[in-house]
Amino acid sequence: MDDDPGTLLRLLSYNIQSGLTTYKYSQYLTRSWKHLVPVPSRMTNLDGIAQVLAGYDLVGLQEVDAGSLRSGFVNQVKYLADAAGFEHVFNQANRKIGMISQHGNALLSRLRPDAIAEHKLPGLIPGRGVLEIRFGSGSDALHVLILHLALGRRGRLQQIGFLTELARDYHHVILMGDLNSRSDSPEMAVLLENIRLSEPTPGLRTFPSWQPDRQLDHILVSPSITVERVEVLDCAFSDHLPLAMQVRLPDAVRLPWATSQSAVAPAQPDAAGPQAVSVLRQPAIQDIQ
């Protein structure tokens, strides 16, 4: 096996619930007001989340706020990137409720992608999306998809149909996010078969964070990608637990690490802060400034 650390990639998927902690189901009702206004605990949680993210190379976030009333007009994506030392960041605000909420997905990466596309997922209720990130070009490019699927099964199946058309011809795929599906659900079986993905360790429990009894968060990979480690991290900064994975990429996929050590140690933050990724596909995508 190739021992070149440049072929290793440490992944993390985390639904951060906009920086809110939940300790029991009743708090979804009794503390629902916290989803609308700023509270000091959000910033404390973001600092804790940043410490977790710092140990990874590529992070997919869901339910992150890009700067609105409820976050105290703090762009949580940029805040986390600054604190955890990520050079390349991008957010996809899918559910915009005026000044109250800028809710969506985000990428934090130590590698500069060659291209990013933003896609809106179909569904009866709008506000779901997928970020498509490409490293490299041609048939041996690595494609990373970060997404948050619908709550209802019918909506998820419709969205999986969209994902199938998007990614079925890709050779090297990492799909991560809150899929709102158990590992043994019918829709997961459709997704795995249609895009030729696998889940190396199904059934890892990520929800609810205070007493996890189901896996809603997943990292799925193509057969060409070797999974070396998978784990759920025990840190309750949200109502979900983060899911971590270390993978070894095939020799044909080469990542542009600045040095060989970049693959095994977090990069240090630039004095100028994180850089917004240039959008090379699909215009009308807003970069983080």
Secondary structure in CASP SS format (residue, H / E / C, confidence):
PFRMAT SS
TARGET T0000
AUTHOR 0000-0000-0000
METHOD secondary structure of the structure
MODEL  1
M C 1.00
D C 1.00
D C 1.00
D C 1.00
P H 1.00
G H 1.00
T H 1.00
L E 1.00
L E 1.00
R E 1.00
L E 1.00
L E 1.00
S E 1.00
Y E 1.00
N E 1.00
I C 1.00
Q H 1.00
S H 1.00
G H 1.00
L C 1.00
T C 1.00
T C 1.00
Y C 1.00
K C 1.00
Y C 1.00
S C 1.00
Q H 1.00
Y H 1.00
L H 1.00
T H 1.00
R C 1.00
S H 1.00
W H 1.00
K H 1.00
H H 1.00
L C 1.00
V C 1.00
P C 1.00
V C 1.00
P H 1.00
S H 1.00
R H 1.00
M H 1.00
T H 1.00
N H 1.00
L H 1.00
D H 1.00
G H 1.00
I H 1.00
A H 1.00
Q H 1.00
V H 1.00
L H 1.00
A C 1.00
G C 1.00
Y C 1.00
D C 1.00
L E 1.00
V E 1.00
G E 1.00
L E 1.00
Q E 1.00
E E 1.00
V E 1.00
D E 1.00
A C 1.00
G C 1.00
S C 1.00
L C 1.00
R C 1.00
S C 1.00
G C 1.00
F C 1.00
V C 1.00
N C 1.00
Q H 1.00
V H 1.00
K H 1.00
Y H 1.00
L H 1.00
A H 1.00
D H 1.00
A H 1.00
A H 1.00
G C 1.00
F C 1.00
E C 1.00
H E 1.00
V E 1.00
F E 1.00
N E 1.00
Q E 1.00
A E 1.00
N E 1.00
R E 1.00
K E 1.00
I E 1.00
G C 1.00
M C 1.00
I C 1.00
S E 1.00
Q E 1.00
H E 1.00
G E 1.00
N E 1.00
A E 1.00
L E 1.00
L E 1.00
S E 1.00
R C 1.00
L C 1.00
R C 1.00
P C 1.00
D C 1.00
A E 1.00
I E 1.00
A E 1.00
E E 1.00
H E 1.00
K E 1.00
L C 1.00
P C 1.00
G C 1.00
L C 1.00
I C 1.00
P C 1.00
G C 1.00
R C 1.00
G E 1.00
V E 1.00
L E 1.00
E E 1.00
I E 1.00
R E 1.00
F E 1.00
G C 1.00
S C 1.00
G H 1.00
S H 1.00
D H 1.00
A C 1.00
L E 1.00
H E 1.00
V E 1.00
L E 1.00
I E 1.00
L E 1.00
H E 1.00
L C 1.00
A C 1.00
L C 1.00
G C 1.00
R H 1.00
R H 1.00
G H 1.00
R H 1.00
L H 1.00
Q H 1.00
Q H 1.00
I H 1.00
G H 1.00
F H 1.00
L H 1.00
T H 1.00
E H 1.00
L H 1.00
A H 1.00
R C 1.00
D C 1.00
Y C 1.00
H C 1.00
H E 1.00
V E 1.00
I E 1.00
L E 1.00
M E 1.00
G E 1.00
D E 1.00
L C 1.00
N C 1.00
S C 1.00
R C 1.00
S C 1.00
D C 1.00
S C 1.00
P H 1.00
E H 1.00
M H 1.00
A H 1.00
V H 1.00
L H 1.00
L H 1.00
E H 1.00
N H 1.00
I H 1.00
R C 1.00
L C 1.00
S E 1.00
E C 1.00
P C 1.00
T C 1.00
P C 1.00
G C 1.00
L C 1.00
R C 1.00
T C 1.00
F E 1.00
P C 1.00
S C 1.00
W C 1.00
Q C 1.00
P C 1.00
D C 1.00
R E 1.00
Q C 1.00
L C 1.00
D E 1.00
H E 1.00
I E 1.00
L E 1.00
V E 1.00
S C 1.00
P C 1.00
S C 1.00
I C 1.00
T E 1.00
V E 1.00
E E 1.00
R E 1.00
V E 1.00
E E 1.00
V E 1.00
L C 1.00
D C 1.00
C C 1.00
A C 1.00
F C 1.00
S C 1.00
D C 1.00
H C 1.00
L C 1.00
P C 1.00
L E 1.00
A E 1.00
M E 1.00
Q E 1.00
V E 1.00
R E 1.00
L C 1.00
P C 1.00
D C 1.00
A C 1.00
V C 1.00
R C 1.00
L C 1.00
P C 1.00
W C 1.00
A C 1.00
T C 1.00
S H 1.00
Q H 1.00
S H 1.00
A H 1.00
V C 1.00
A C 1.00
P C 1.00
A C 1.00
Q C 1.00
P C 1.00
D C 1.00
A C 1.00
A C 1.00
G C 1.00
P C 1.00
Q E 1.00
A E 1.00
V C 1.00
S C 1.00
V C 1.00
L C 1.00
R C 1.00
Q C 1.00
P C 1.00
A C 1.00
I C 1.00
Q C 1.00
D C 1.00
I C 1.00
Q C 1.00
END
